[in-house]
Amino acid sequence: MSRPFSPRNSSPASFVRVNGKIRAREVRVIGVDGNQLGVLPLTDAMNLARQHGVDLVEIAATAVPPVCRLVDFGKYRYEIAKKEKESKKHQHASNVKEVQLSPRIDPHDLGIKLQHAINFLCDDMKVKIALKFRGRENAHTEVGFEVIKKFIAEIAPFGQPDFQPKLVGKAINLMISPLPRNKRAKNPHHGEPLEALNVKDEDEAPDESAPPKAKVPVADQPTTDGLNNPFANLEIQ
């Protein structure tokens, strides 16, 4: 029973006609050295392949006449698989992950966001940074630019901005591309558990035996780079 669809893990080399499976009467032959040998009858091309101890592989079935190459079929399949692997590496860079920030982001939260961005860049993915302003924060966009500036400085060993940070509407947008692997620093937290990153599981039950933590007023909370928080006394709706 024939399958209506091809298997997902099939490669282009699986559908290539070889030797006696080629149906054309005449084929354009490419020799072992890569030079064109002209248009030959199929029987002459197959005899030429036997003389060189290789296969006659159809590499362009839609051409008129079809183009065939004198090559070892195992070597040809290896070349195709290698090209597919290289193309998939470049496809990773087209994936974009977004990391959202805020002007009043806590230093600990900023570190977690930074580590997420580093993980994405080390996986050859682009990272879009979006810092959004709410309410009265729009009157102090310079604070948001300071957060973005610090973020860029921390992530410099792993990626570089495609353009300068831009304020579009109520958000600062920035796109960061990964550095080449030979110039990129190694992920410092690669393979470490969540506990090492100070990231708690969302389903983790709180420790009821621990004493409640005292709430720190917003005005007394630490800010990045020692800057005073201009939003300390503001109420955001």
Secondary structure, DSSP 8 states (H G I E B T S, - for coil): ---SS--TT--GGGG--BGGG---SEEEEE-TTS-EEEEEEHHHHHHHHHHHT-EEEEEETTSSS-EEEEE-HHHHHHHHHHHHHHHHHHHHTT-EEEEEE-TT--HHHHHHHHHHHHHHHHTT-EEEEEEE--GGGGGGHHHHHHHHHHHHHHHTTTEEESS--EEETTEEEEEEEE--TTTS---TTTT--GGGGT---TT----TTS-------GGGS--GGG---TTTT----
